[in-house]
Amino acid sequence: MTSHVFVDESKERGYLVTAAALLSGDLTSARRAIHGLVLPGQRRLHFTHENDGRRKRILDTIAGLGPTVTIYDASAHHRRCQREACLDALVEDLSSTGTRMLVLESDESIVELDRKTLYRSVRRHGCHETLEYRHLRAFEEPLLAVPDALAWCWQRGGHWKARVREMAEEVRTV
């Protein structure tokens, strides 16, 4: 079965891109589970704005979804090259997995650079005919809350990072 990969970045302590893959057949129930965590008055989940009790509940829900998580760390690169290095490594990994869709949280300041990077990467890694990519806002795609939460936890450290380490298949330095 194919998967969809949801991506968010974190720039707080170094530069990370967190990718969470979910099987295509699980997307409807996963969206329903994440949407069920959105409180009245919230447009979307944003882990930074949650209290610790809610964070634990959100992480329990994410763990129950069973995402395949990879964290790409490009902290050693020059700031201008970090995102490009992570996205290229991500596409390289996805080229052999049967992933059909890559969804990145939209940030208008970097969408054009992302498109150029992804255009080159999907061709270089031979998946330009099979891998689609889209930029969406977090309120448009509830599953972008998954990498948002995991990236926050990883950067926060301590027991939060330990919780994500249980879910992370790989932490890759690029």
N, C-alpha and C positions, 0 to 999 in steps of 0.2 A: 504494500500500500504506500502511496506517496505521502509526503508531509508538506506542511507549510511552516516556514521559519519566521519568527517574529524577533525584531532586533531593536535594541535601545543602547544608547551610549551613556557613559558616566565619565566626567572629567574632574571629579573632586580631588582624588589623590592618585594622580597618574591618569592614563587614558585606557578605558576598557570599552569593548563592545560585547554585549551579552546577547547570545542567540538562543532562543528556545524553540525547539521543533515539536510540533504536534501532528499526529496522524490526521490526514484529511477527513477520515470518517469520524473523528472525535471532535471536530471543530464546532459543530452546533451545540453539543452538550457543554463543551468547554466555554464557549461564549456565554451560554446561559448561566453557568456557575460563576463566572467573573461578573457578569451583569447583576447577578443576585447579591453581590457584595457592595454594589453602589448604593450609597445612602440617599434618602430623599434630599434634594437640593444639590447633590453632586452630579456633575455632568459625566464624570469618569473617575476611576480610581487613580490616585497619584500617591505613591507610597510615601513620599516626603511629608505629605500633609496628614498622615494617619497617626493615631496614637499607638503605643506599643501593643495593646490588647488587640486592636484591629489588625496590626501588622502580623501578629501571630496567626490570627484567623485567616488572613489572606494567604500567608505562606502555607498553612495547612491545606487550603483549597488548591493552591498551585501544586503542591506535592501530590495531591490526589489526582491531578490531571496527568501526571506522569510525563512531563516534558523531557526531551533530551536536550540538555543544556551544555553549551560550550561558551567559555569566556575567552575572549581574545584581548591580550594585553599588549599594547603598543607604546607603553610609557617610555621606553628607551629611544623611540624615534623623535625626530624634530617635530614640534607641535603641528606644523603644516602638513606633515606626512602621516600622522597617526591614524586618522580615520581611513585614509586610502589603504594603508597597510592592513588594517583589520578587515576591511571589506574584501580586499583581494584574497586574503587567507580564508575568509568565510566562503567566498565563491569557489575557491579551490576545493575546500572540504565538501561543499554541496554538490559539486560536479559529479561526484561518485555515489551519491546517496539516493538519487531519484526524487529529490526535492523539486516540486513544481512551482512553488510560490515563495518569494522572499518579501516580507513586509517590514518596511522601516518606518520609524516614527518620523513624520514630516517636520522638518525645520527649514523654513523657506531660505534661510541664509546659506544652506549647504546642499539643497536639492540638486542644483545644476552640477555641482562638483560630483555628487553621488552618481548622477546619471552618467557622466563621463567615465567615472571610475568603473561603474558596473558594466557599462557598454564594453569597455576594454577587457575587463576581467572575464565576463561570460564567454567572450570570443577566445581569449588566451587559454581558458580552461575547458573549452569545447562543449559548453552547455548552453550556447546562445539559442538553440532551438527547443530547449526543454525547460529552462528556468526563466520564469517571469519575475519581475520585481515591481513593487509599488511603494509609493510614499503615501502614508495616511496619517491623519491626526488621531491622537489617542482616543478621542471621543467617537471617532468613526470605526475604530477597530478595538473592541474591548480586550482582545488578547495581547495588545501592546502593553497592558498592565503587567504581564508576566515578566518580560525582561526588565521592565522598569523596577519592579520589586526586587528581583534577583540582583540587579546591578547595584541598587541602593544598599542591600544587605552586604554584598561583597565589599563595597567601599567602606561601609561602616565598621566592619571588623567584628572581633569578639564572637559572641554566640550567634550573631546574625550571619556572619561569614561562615561559621561552622555549619549552620543550617543549609546554606546554599551549597557548600562543599559536598554535602550528602547527595544533592541533586545533580551536581555538575559532572558530566561525563569526562570533560577535559578542560584544563586551563592551559591555553596555548599562548606562549610568548611569541610575538611576531616582530 
